[in-house]
Amino acid sequence: MLASDAKSGSLDGDNCGSFHELSLRIGYFRKQNSRPSALDRRLGYEWRTTTACRDLALRVTGIEVTPNQDLANDLKKKAAIGVPEATNRMKDSGHLVTIDAIKVESNDNKEEEDDGGEDDGEEEEKTGLTGAAKKKKKKSNKKKKIKQTEPPTIPLSTIFPSKIYPEGELSEYKDDNLWRTTSEEKRALEKQNFDQYNDARRAAEVHRQVRQYARRTIKPGMTMIEICEMIENGTRNLVEANGFDSGIAFPTGCSLNHVAAHYTPNAGDKTVIQYGDVCKIDFGVHVGGRIVDSAFTLTFDPVYDNLLAAVRDATNTGVREAGIDVRMGDIGAAIQEVMESYEVEIGGKTYPVKPIRNLTGHSIDLYKIHGTKSVPIVNNGDPTKMEEGDYFAIETFGSTGRGIVRTDMECSHYSRAYDVPKTIPIRLARAKTLFDTINREFGTLPFCRRYLDRLGEDKYLLALRSLVDSGHVNAHPPLVDVKGSFTAQYEHTFVLRPTRKEVLSRGDDY
Ligand SMILES: [Co+2]
């Protein structure tokens, strides 16, 4: 939609791809009576442009932007001007914008190398541009593909200027539900839901890009706080975190060894990740409340490979078995069978891999990470069925310990109760203000103490405890198996679309 509107852009671009992009998007605004669309409002009116000549990257934020070509050329020529000066020039020329970053990049064009130096290759971007816009684009097409930086900083909406994000892994329903694949009625329903899926796909692509960087980068010796901040900063940048429109969906889990879930460092935590650790990285991204919840296990010592293989296989089995009308108990049974077929030898001792039977996957609702349905990882006989339109996170945990977790250690994870007790007043004044902050900043999305710290909240522990005691806030302390054991986790989010299943968080890595 956005892309085809954009072709009505009336500004003439030069041959620099980025300015085409900028002018095309402005054209879209003009068609909308010079008012930004709801989508762009949501994106915070944020553009980032990178010239094809790679000498300048410019990021503009503001209320309304109507740049002209002279200004664009001027900025291009004078890549070295500073941010305040660029902002003033925009203002002097009557543009209501502020510029928050100008980055000068080196001239060696990596993309050109990757493309074998070909300049006039085939039109292959899936931008949806047609006609005049396509023609305009053609020359600088290849160069326009913007690559993610390391660490990841470029918003996904810049990498996908069409604002159409990649689909996840698709699979057809089986047996009695195979008719859905070709049903006209179900297809029509999906078309109506496109924006919803697109939001979820955007969250999923952010997850993939952030985690793939994290997997390459996390090394023994890093503090848990560094690890979490790397993931959280990457997520905020790529999803353009903006209140309830988009952002981090819950605290970054990085539980170690016998701790299976719900550990993230609090301020002052000096824990450093070790070569022999088994670390579960569990983080979430949301767009418009659509949450993608996905986790993997990070190890450095290959001795754990079989443990990881067991859990990855178990999670994939659960994902594969899932479908419309499938019973929870049957999925749990399939997961259990696969998980228990593995064993792992650690330090000369062989352990069976046990599913942690009191942990489950879950359905996901808007802004609610835990919907009403649970997906067991053992056969518990639950006859509840999965239904069309449901979003699920299937997460399985394998352990060399007892296969049961209990709560232990200092709490870091909290969430506002979905249904706040209406009859119980909040007595402490400090608890009232803290509760206001929680409502305003997180709503029903889980948060951790570090997220409160960065908002400038301090000395809140007593107030937080009283909110937990009164039932306004839930505490989610770490969940641990026996000391000395090792636990691993893999998790994927999928949606049961009317015609097929889409595993949103699937990547090349897991
Ligand atoms: Co989950």
Residues whose N, C-alpha, C, O or C-beta is under 5 A from the ligand:
A	BS01	CO	D293 A393 E395
